[in-house]
């Protein structure tokens, strides 16, 4: 279903970027009308995907996006924060101070041995 949704999206973009003459606009199968039909089909497919995944359709695709972090100059720390946030559910997605402190402590203890508390 996701592949079909992607194909519909590509086809809609192609049809909308096409320029039409006045005669083509008056046809029953003009690019705008075909794009509109594809949009309604894509919307129905997206609704079905949300039902299958038990996710609310109002959320859109934001839930699928991966969190990227580059706040630290150490790439290993950035990767640990990214992994921590991406494995969380959406309700508990953003870490607080204690979560970041825990990530840093475990990283430094694993990497450099027991350094004590930070």
Buried (B, 14 or more C-beta within 10 A) or exposed (E): EEEEBEEBEEBBEEBEEEEEEEEEEEEEEBBBEBBBEBBEBBEEBBEEBBEEEEBEEEEEEEEEEEBEBEEBEEEEBBEBBBEBBEEBEEEEEEBEEEBBEEBBBEBBEEEEEEEEEE
